[in-house]
């Protein structure tokens, strides 16, 4: 299930009930009927913990173990991560979690930092080259950057296979890759594509990938030197990584 929220919109989560409806249902008896809510602002999101007893964790899956603890009854805690996992405790040996992609983070244009009095310029496409979604983006662009194919763009399973030996991608799934591609298209590149179901859905996904690759290569957002971020391809070792720097 995917929920898309715009600035100012709110999504509540919990077990839910007739008197406490929620947009995101979490079926576990240890979770409150109305456990919390997510509120979106222009460039980040906030988490309110409506539990009176349980703390929630917000993890940064792309970092080095960073997380925030949101205590009971904390309202509007600002979350700085672009990609987050919200973790709720249960009475079993497992937890209940869901993922949140933040609104597009805004970065200042370095050329405009010296202008203290006029309006500042922000980058048109704000990409974090240390984020996992950027690694997925480089893998999408790799065949064209290596002049291996002027048309074809890797499929989601091919990206999973390509990145599986990267230290940050040992648990990367096809579903996660699809989420990263949707985030790139909808939030980063702001590509508008209709939602299709049935036989045309896969064709629409292919079109989205191709549009992303065409846009980022046209504007030089992913370049040949970024190939060094990818793990070595089978049979090439470190030599090829050096040649593309």
N, C-alpha and C positions, 0 to 999 in steps of 0.2 A: 504494500500500500504506500502510495506517495501523496503527500500533501504539499501544495504550493501556496506560499503566503507572500503577500506584498507588504510594503511598509505600512505599519499601523495595524496589521491584521494579527489575530490571536488564534492559537490552537490549544485546546485543553487536552490533557492526557490523564488516563487512569482506568479503573475498571468500568466506570460509568454506570448509570442507572436511569430509570425513567425521570427521576427528579434531578439528576446530575449528568446530563448528556456530555459526551466528550467526542472530540474529532479523532483522537488516536486511542483505541482501546488496548489495554494491557491486561491480559487475563491471568492474574495471579492473586490469590486470596490475601497476600501480604501487602498488596498495593491498594491505596485508598480509592474510593469511588471517584473522587476528584483529587488527583495526586499533584497536579501542577499545571502550568501553562507556559507556552512559548509566545513571546511577542516580538515581532519583527520591526526594526527601525530601518533607516536608510542604508546603513553599511554594517550592521551587526545585529545580533539577536539577544534577547534577555530571557532568563529562566526564573520563574517563580516556583518555589517549593511550597505547596499548600499542605504538606504533611505536618503534623504536630510532633512527630517522634523520629522520623527517618531523614537522614541526610542523603542527598543524591550526588553522584560523581559525574563530572563532564570531562571526558578524556579527549586528548588530541591524538588520534591514531597515526598522524603523520609526524609526530614529534618524538622526543626521546623520553617518553614516559610522563610528559606534562599532563596535569589534570587540575581541575578545580573542584572543591567540595562546597556544595550549596547546602547550608544548614536548614533545619526545619523552619518554616514560616518566613524564609527569606524571599522578599519580593523584588522582582526586576533585576536580578544579578546579571550584569553585562558579561557576555561570553566572547572572548577575543579570537577564538579559533575559527578558521574558515570552514573546517570540516571537523565535526565533533561527534562523539558517541555519549549519549546520556544513559547512565547506568543506575538502575534502581535495585535495592536489595530485596531478597525474598527469604523465605524460611527454608528453602532447599539449598543444595550445594551449588546452585546456579544463580545467575542474576537475570534480570529483564533489561533489555537495552534497545535503543533505537538511535538512528543516525540523523544528524542535522547538517545540511549545507547552508552556510551563512549567506546573507546577501553579499553582493559584490563589494569587496573591500576597496576603498579608494586610496590611491597612492598619488602623491604630488609629483609633478614633473620636475626633475632636478633643475632644469633651466629656470624654473619660476620661483625657486626657494628664496632668492635674494629680494624679491619684490614683497616688501612688508606692508605696503599700503594699498596696492591695487588688488584686483581679484586674482586668485591663484589659478594656475592651470593644472588640471589633473590629467593623468594618462588615459587615453581612450580605451585601452585594453589592459587592465591591471592583472598581471599574471605573476604568481609567486613561483620562482624557479626551483624552490626547495620543496614544493608541495607534491603530493603523489599525483594529483590531477595533471601536473605539468609533465611528469614522467609518462603518464598515459598519452598525453598529447605528443610527446616526442616519438613514442612508439608508433602512433598513428601516422606521423609524418616521415618516418624512417625510409620507407621504400622510395618515396619521391626525392628525399634528400640524397639518397645513394644512387639516384637515376636508375633504379631497378624496375620501376613501373610508372609510366606517366598517368595512369588512370586509376588502377586498383588501390584501395585503402584497406589496411588490415581489418579483419573481422574481430569481434570481441573475443572469441576463443583464441585467435592468433595472438592477440595482445597479452592475454593471460599467459600463454606459453612463452612469449618473448620475454616477459618480465619476471617469470617465476624464480629465476636464479638471483634476482636482485635482493639484497638484505631486507628491504622494506616491503617486499612483495611476496613473501613466502605463503601468506594466507590470502592473497588476492584472488577474488572470485569473479566469474563472468558478471554476476549481478553488481558487484562493486564497480567493475570497469564501466558497465552501462550507466551507473549512477554518476561516475566522474564525467562521462561523455555528455550526459544530460546537463550536468552542472556547467560544463564548458560552453555548451550551446546556449543554454537559457540565461545564465548569469554572467559569464565572462565575455562571450562573443555576442550575446543578445541576438541570437538567430531565432527567428520565429518559424516554427514548423507545426503544421496541424497534427493533432493526435489521431492516429488511425488504429483500427482494430481489425483483426482478421488477416487475410492474405497480404494486404498492402502494408502491414505494420513493419515487416522486416525491410521492405524496400524503402520505407520512410526512414528507418534507422540508418540504412546505408547512405541515403541522401544527406542525413545530418552529419555523418562522419566526413563525407566528401566535402561538404560545405565548410566545416571547421578547418580541415586541412588546407583547402584552397585559400581561405581567409588568412590564416596565420602565416602561410608561406608567402602570400602576396605582400603582406606588411612586414615580413622579416621577424615575426615574433618567435619563431623557432628556426634556428639556423644550424649549419653543419656542425659547428662546435658543440651544440647541445647533444649530439649523438654520443659524446663521451659520458653522458649521464646513464646510458643504457648498459646493461651487463654485456660482456662479450658474447658474440653469437657462437654457437657450436662450431668448432673447427677453426676459429679465428684467433682466440686467445687475446692477449693484451696488445698484440702488434697492431691490429686494426683500430683499436681504441686510440693509439698514439697517432695513427695516420689521419684521423679525422679531426684532430685538435686544430 
